[in-house]
Amino acid sequence: MGFGWNFDNSYARLSDTLYASVGLHPVSDPKIVIFNEMLAKELGLSSDELQSEEGVQILAGNKAPEGSFPMAQAYAGHQFGYFTMLGDGRALLYGEQMTPENERFDIQLKGAGRTPFSRGGDGRAALGPMLREYIISEAMHGLGIPTTRSLAVVSTGEKIIRETDLPGAILTRVASSHIRVGTFQYVANWGSFEDLQSLASYTIIRHYTDIPNSDNQYLYLLQEVIKKQAELIAKWQLVGFIHGVMNTDNMAISGESIDFGPCAFMDTYHPETVFSSIDTKGRYAYGNQPKMGLWNLARFAESLVPLLDDDEDKAIEIAQGQISQYMGQFEKYWLDGMRAKLGLFDQEDQDKELADELLDLMEKNQADYTNTFSALTIGQHEKSPLQGKDGFEEWLQKWELRRSRQTQSIEESTELMKNSNPSVIPRNHRVEEALDAAVNGDLSVLERLLAALADPYDYSSEYEEYCIVPETQKRPYRTFCGT
Ligand SMILES: Nc1ncnc2c1ncn2[C@@H]1O[C@H](COP(=O)(O)OP(=O)(O)OP(=O)(O)O)[C@@H](O)[C@H]1O
């Protein structure tokens, strides 16, 4: 069986400082839990063959696919502000699959066993968190937000030891690359100048092909990465996504969202919302994400300093100049997105105020973020979580007046809103319900949830049950880092 593999291992050719080649750690009884046939097709892979007995061996890390070069990538990172060496401690990169469209995607197994970067860990992952990453990454894709994807989750047939024994699993992750801010930090700290230069040049070739080949190309790289992150984080904010662990090793240079450990979507709007059990100080709270993006990008800029100018002072000044652009860019992306959520095509100075007033009303009244926008979209104000609340009528009038001042019709405006306001998001209680059922062998709940999340801007009533807000919970919802 050929499976459709078409590997090109360009990262392996770059510099062996950047990775450690690794052997396989077979598991005893691998079985497919979920498989993404649409994604397999996009990658040029045969779904039937990959789901066969031989295919499962590949997805479990028991047998390397032809042409692959199994490796663990080296990287470092600031975790909650503290710098440390990291690297793939439980992930194995098979290589880069070249698709029929000649696109390049990393194929990585997460949970595939120990590597030279494992430190004290067992290199393994549990079924619940790997399915969670599958759900959220596919939900992000459905929402149109750049993200790594999930091709499959296999159960290993083995238990992993945590606080309790948990069923083990391996996720096949697909990414346009796994180059992180932390990869640059690693090379800037422990690699040579040539390593840094070749990583930066490689990143340009792989992700930023529009950058001109000039003396300034690393400056352009910094500029483009800043822009991509400003755009990405604006998209997170607009759908109420909270990443939960925005460490520098979890910021991908490609501009894709990566590592869906303790992430979750916000129901009730509040800027201080935190779900992660380990984020005790709220460093990565919803409202802090833009600022944390800036902090991470400053670390990226620091890593690039040797490439920006021979004169260090001048290089730092250049880096600072670029970093200072970020907040303005973020705000612009955010406001453009907010205008679309409110059905506005053109720009007026008071638009930010209009949006902020709505957010204030949501915060004051503990309104559901997603449902506030979807009620506006379908024009059923009686369904709005803000209906009957002080100030909402006045706000509606202001908004309707603003909408009527543009040349586009109300129908066009509504269409724009439908494409900008998801009716379905992966609500925490729904995700938990799907995971519980799946871990107990019933995949139907997960499959239905995934079907709803594939088309989150569909306002038909088919998946209406996913729009229902959970009853107020006694304790706040908590997520835990990837077990
Ligand atoms: N069970 C484990 N065994 C070995 N290393 C681990 C284990 N769990 C996490 N790590 C390592 O600890 C570091 C931080 O973990 P974190 O949970 O942020 O990453 P991850 O979810 O494993 O990986 P990724 O960022 O690729 O999605 C990483 O270097 C990771 O490889």
The ligand as an SDF file (V2000), in Angstrom:
LIG
                    3D

 31 33  0  0  0  0  0  0  0  0999 V2000
    3.9650   13.3150   28.7600 N   0  0  0  0  0  0  0  0  0  0  0  0
    4.9930   14.0230   28.3550 C   0  0  0  0  0  0  0  0  0  0  0  0
    6.1990   13.4600   28.1900 N   0  0  0  0  0  0  0  0  0  0  0  0
    7.2520   14.1670   27.7800 C   0  0  0  0  0  0  0  0  0  0  0  0
    7.2160   15.4630   27.4930 N   0  0  0  0  0  0  0  0  0  0  0  0
    6.0480   16.0950   27.6260 C   0  0  0  0  0  0  0  0  0  0  0  0
    4.8750   15.4150   28.0660 C   0  0  0  0  0  0  0  0  0  0  0  0
    3.8640   16.3200   28.1210 N   0  0  0  0  0  0  0  0  0  0  0  0
    4.3660   17.5030   27.7170 C   0  0  0  0  0  0  0  0  0  0  0  0
    5.6750   17.3820   27.4160 N   0  0  0  0  0  0  0  0  0  0  0  0
    6.5900   18.4130   26.9530 C   0  0  0  0  0  0  0  0  0  0  0  0
    6.4580   19.5430   27.7970 O   0  0  0  0  0  0  0  0  0  0  0  0
    6.5160   20.7510   27.0320 C   0  0  0  0  0  0  0  0  0  0  0  0
    5.2880   21.6090   27.2560 C   0  0  0  0  0  0  0  0  0  0  0  0
    4.1450   20.8410   27.0450 O   0  0  0  0  0  0  0  0  0  0  0  0
    2.8230   21.3530   26.3570 P   0  0  0  0  0  0  0  0  0  0  0  0
    1.7160   20.5790   26.9750 O   0  0  0  0  0  0  0  0  0  0  0  0
    2.7930   22.8270   26.2620 O   0  0  0  0  0  0  0  0  0  0  0  0
    3.0630   20.8660   24.8720 O   0  0  0  0  0  0  0  0  0  0  0  0
    2.3840   19.7270   24.0700 P   0  0  0  0  0  0  0  0  0  0  0  0
    0.9260   19.8480   24.1720 O   0  0  0  0  0  0  0  0  0  0  0  0
    2.9680   18.4170   24.4110 O   0  0  0  0  0  0  0  0  0  0  0  0
    2.9380   20.0690   22.6460 O   0  0  0  0  0  0  0  0  0  0  0  0
    2.5500   21.0450   21.4510 P   0  0  0  0  0  0  0  0  0  0  0  0
    2.9610   22.4190   21.8400 O   0  0  0  0  0  0  0  0  0  0  0  0
    3.4090   20.4790   20.3720 O   0  0  0  0  0  0  0  0  0  0  0  0
    1.0970   20.9070   21.1570 O   0  0  0  0  0  0  0  0  0  0  0  0
    6.7390   20.3250   25.5970 C   0  0  0  0  0  0  0  0  0  0  0  0
    8.1130   20.3540   25.3720 O   0  0  0  0  0  0  0  0  0  0  0  0
    6.2200   18.9210   25.5690 C   0  0  0  0  0  0  0  0  0  0  0  0
    6.8390   18.1470   24.5720 O   0  0  0  0  0  0  0  0  0  0  0  0
  1  2  1  0
  2  3  1  0
  2  7  2  0
  3  4  2  0
  4  5  1  0
  5  6  2  0
  6  7  1  0
  6 10  1  0
  7  8  1  0
  8  9  2  0
  9 10  1  0
 10 11  1  0
 11 12  1  0
 11 30  1  0
 12 13  1  0
 13 14  1  0
 13 28  1  0
 14 15  1  0
 15 16  1  0
 16 17  2  0
 16 18  1  0
 16 19  1  0
 19 20  1  0
 20 21  2  0
 20 22  1  0
 20 23  1  0
 23 24  1  0
 24 25  2  0
 24 26  1  0
 24 27  1  0
 28 29  1  0
 28 30  1  0
 30 31  1  0
M  END
$$$$
